[in-house]
Amino acid sequence: MSSSLPLKRDALPFLPYGRQTIDEGDIDAVCQVLRGDYLTTGPLIERFETALAEAVCARDAVVCSSGTAALYMTARALQLGPGTKAIVPSLTFLATASAPHLAGAEIVFADVDPDCGLMRPGDLAHAFDRARGAEALFNVHLNGQCGEVEEISAIARFNEAAVIDDGCHALGTTVAGMRVGENAFSDMTVFSFHPVKTVTMGEGGAVTTNSEELARALRRERNHGMTRAPGEFLNPDAFDASGKANRWYYELIEPGFNWRATDIHCALGLSQLGKLDRFSAQRRALAAAYDALLAPYAPVIRPVAQQRGCTPTLHLYPVLIDFEGRGLPRGEVMARLAEDGIGTQVHYYPVHRQRYFVERYGRLELPGADRYYARVLSLPFFAGMTISDVERVVDALARTLAL
């Protein structure tokens, strides 16, 4: 058969909106743990934490079982609880709001820029007007981009609020010359290592901080709220007759959960982290290809607005589509693309519109978040893709929209 014959469309692989990129080195790293002495709480925990801290130029990294666990741990480390408030932009995954709320805080939602989904300084100022005395801000680096972090941090500091960067989408991104996770404008940064993220642990998360006190609190929060550090013991039973701490002793400071990561997950994470620069470069090349190939279809299809001063390693590649103008509901567009072997997703349904929060706080008017949501669609985007895959996606999208 001649190699010049076109492939049948159904012979092409399905392109999901995101997926992990795993090689034999990753598999070997995990197998070495399985053949070793430790499956959990072994030497790979500290090695991964050290490597992550170095990668983002942070003093400390504390690894845990998921990005959600990491968000919860930050809330607990800041002692958020009943009677406290936390500001969260509405365009994010549920966990950014649910985690501090589960710790006891009430959530005040901030609006976002309708063209990029990021919270603007004015959105934050309005949220503080509605949330006098808010103790914390969870600033989301949506899709891998960062907004005006310096001004946002200044507003939060003026209002005496701690700043937690939700960097779950943004490992490898730099902003204002600083790496996400470096905490130049925040107290802590949260990362996720879910399979569709730039680097994966299978499931996993981490928090970086430059505060020794916060790092100590985070490690306590991931491990049942207990400590094995003699300097923190208050119970006389902790010490023997000579005043030395008993080797077996641990002390509960405040009840907590088990959010520990395992050596199995950290072996995969450590192997993946060694490829961060390569993964980042590939994602940037794919994003540039999308930008160029989609340009002729503006304004019907537009990439989300790019932020000045930010060099992103994108986690997602979202576009804004005039579904109404084309007379095609988003669900129908997604279904037609799926028939062409193109997977898409919506990131995200605004959290302020979620049933639980509507029942708790009533219906809020956040027009930027609503406008972004009405137009957004995430296209396939992962390091294992090629430029030919991008061409295929853009061709299918243009054909679906009759452009």
Buried (B, 14 or more C-beta within 10 A) or exposed (E): EEEEEEEEEEEEEEBBBBBBBBEEEBEEBBEEBEEEEEEBEBEBBEBBBEBBBEBBBBBBBBBBBBBBBBBBBBBBBBBBEEEBBBBBBBBBBBBBBBBBBBBBBBBBBBBBBBBBBBBBBBBBBBBBEEBEEBBBBBBBBBBBBBBBBBBBBBBBEEBEBBBBBBBBBBBBBBBEEBBBBBBBBBBBBBBBBBBBBBBBBBBBBBBBBBBEEBBBBBBBBBBBBBBBEBEEBEEEEBBEEEEEBEEEBEBEBEEBBEBBBBBBBBBBBBBBBBBBEEBBEBBBBBBEBBEEBBEEBEEBBBBBBEBEEBBBBBBBBBBBBBBEEBEBEBEEBBEBBEEBBBBBBBBBBBBBBBEEBEEEEEEBEBEBBBBBBBBBBBBBBBBEBEBEBBEBBBEBBBEBBEE
